[in-house]
Amino acid sequence: MLEDEGLLSLMLEDLLQEAGAREVVICRNTAEALRLVEASPIGCAILDVSLHGRPTYDVADVLAERDIPFLFCTGLNRADLEARHSHRPLLLKPYGDAEFRAALALTLRR
């Protein structure tokens, strides 16, 4: 998970564990996320589109190249996403548990 908001990270971690995730790793910046993607097998990823005002599309690009399913969790609208990733599942902040589960299920079906 790539998220810079601490409370949201903890909430997402709980939701992922409830959904059956065996391990949840929270990255706070793109460099950390890229190291993780290159070094570890990843079943799924959740990316905030912007961390501290910087886009995370470099991580999304690597995930896409490696065919690792991922979704964006953001306050932005689909129209704000870069075109090459506009088809990715999108979880809009704020969201509830049901919206999270639906977005995760969609991501894992791809």
C-alpha positions in Angstrom: 0.0 0.0 0.0 1.3 3.4 -0.9 -0.4 6.0 1.3 0.9 9.1 3.1 -2.0 9.6 5.6 -1.3 7.7 8.7 -4.8 7.1 10.0 -6.0 6.1 6.5 -3.1 3.6 6.3 -4.1 2.0 9.5 -7.8 1.7 8.4 -6.8 0.2 5.1 -4.5 -2.2 6.8 -7.4 -3.4 9.0 -9.7 -3.7 6.0 -7.1 -5.7 4.0 -6.5 -8.1 6.9 -10.3 -8.6 7.3 -10.4 -9.4 3.6 -7.8 -12.1 4.1 -4.4 -10.4 3.4 -1.6 -12.4 4.9 0.8 -9.4 4.9 0.2 -5.7 4.5 3.2 -3.4 3.9 2.7 0.4 4.1 5.0 2.5 2.0 5.1 6.3 2.6 7.0 7.3 -0.5 7.5 6.1 -4.1 11.1 5.1 -3.6 10.2 2.7 -0.8 7.3 1.3 -2.9 9.5 0.8 -5.9 12.1 -1.1 -3.8 9.3 -3.3 -2.4 7.8 -4.1 -5.8 11.2 -5.0 -7.2 12.3 -7.2 -4.2 9.1 -8.9 -3.1 6.2 -10.9 -4.6 3.1 -8.8 -4.4 -0.4 -10.0 -4.8 -2.1 -6.7 -5.0 -1.4 -3.0 -4.4 -3.3 0.1 -3.4 -1.9 3.5 -4.4 -2.8 7.0 -3.5 -2.4 9.0 -6.7 -0.5 11.8 -5.0 1.9 11.7 -2.1 2.8 15.1 -0.6 1.8 16.6 -4.0 3.9 14.2 -6.1 2.3 11.7 -8.4 2.8 7.9 -7.9 2.4 6.9 -11.6 6.0 5.6 -11.7 5.0 2.9 -9.2 1.8 2.3 -11.1 3.8 1.8 -14.3 6.1 -0.8 -12.7 3.1 -2.7 -11.2 1.4 -2.7 -14.7 4.6 -3.9 -16.4 4.8 -6.8 -13.8 1.1 -7.6 -14.2 0.4 -7.0 -10.5 -3.2 -5.9 -9.8 -3.7 -2.6 -8.2 -6.2 0.1 -7.5 -6.0 3.8 -6.9 -7.4 5.2 -3.7 -7.7 9.0 -4.0 -9.7 12.1 -3.6 -9.3 12.8 -7.3 -11.9 11.9 -10.0 -11.3 9.4 -12.8 -10.9 12.3 -15.2 -7.9 13.4 -13.2 -6.0 10.2 -13.7 -3.4 9.9 -16.4 -4.9 8.3 -19.5 -2.7 5.2 -19.4 -4.1 4.3 -16.0 -7.7 5.7 -16.3 -9.1 2.2 -16.7 -7.7 1.0 -13.3 -10.1 0.4 -10.4 -10.7 3.6 -8.4 -11.7 4.0 -4.8 -12.8 7.5 -4.1 -12.0 9.1 -0.7 -14.0 9.2 1.5 -15.3 5.7 1.2 -16.9 3.0 3.4 -16.1 -0.6 4.0 -18.5 -1.8 1.3 -16.9 0.5 -1.3 -13.5 -0.8 -0.3 -14.5 -4.4 -0.6 -16.1 -3.8 -4.0 -13.0 -2.0 -5.4 -10.7 -4.7 -4.0 -12.8 -7.5 -5.5 -12.8 -5.7 -8.9 -9.0 -5.3 -8.7 -8.4 -9.0 -7.9 -10.7 -10.2 -10.7 -8.6 -8.5 -13.4 
